[in-house]
């Protein structure tokens, strides 16, 4: 099954927190926020991977509820 739509991801890593967002067709689809660690690259990748996991869960829920074709 193909996933349709335009998806974009953004990540911001600061001294205190790493934040990520997944957009689908310009709308917020999933987000994640976590405390930054010593390694900023690792923190950013963790935030992105957790947002992607949240997107999969959100898609599964939406399909179950009939909100996603």
N, C-alpha and C positions, 0 to 999 in steps of 0.2 A: 504494500500500500504506500503510495507516494504522499508526501506531505506537501501541500500547496501553500503558497503565500510567500511573502518576502520577509525573511528573518534577518535581524541584525542583533549584534551583541556589543555591549560596552562595558568596560572595566575601569575603575578608578581606585588606585591604591594610595592612601595617605599614611601619615605617621601613626594614626590610631585605628583606622578601619580600611578594609577593602570592600568595595561595593561593585556589584555587577547587575546588569539588566539585560533581558532578552525582549526584543520587540518583534511583534508579528504584524505586518501591514501597518506599521506606525503606532500601534497600541502596545502598552506594557503587557507582556505575557508572563514574565517571571522575573523575580529579583532575588538578590541575596546580599546580606551584609554580615561581615565577620571582623573580628579584631585582627589587625595586621600583626604579622610576626616579624622576625628579624630579616627574613628574606622576602623582599617585596615582590619578586617574580613569583615565588611559590604562593604567596598570599593572593596575588591576582589570579593565578591559575586555579587555586582552590575556590575562590569566590565564583569564577566563571563555571567551573565544573559543578558546583552546588546549584547555581542558577539553572544550568542545563538539566540537572536532575529534577529540580522543581518544575521545569517546563514539561518534562515527560509526565510527571505526576498530574500536572494541570491538564495536559492533553488527555490523559486517560480518564480523568474525572469528567471533563467536558464531553468526551465521547459517550461515557456511560449515561450522562444526563441528557444526551441528545443535542448538545450545544455545538458539537464539532462534527462536521460531515465526514 
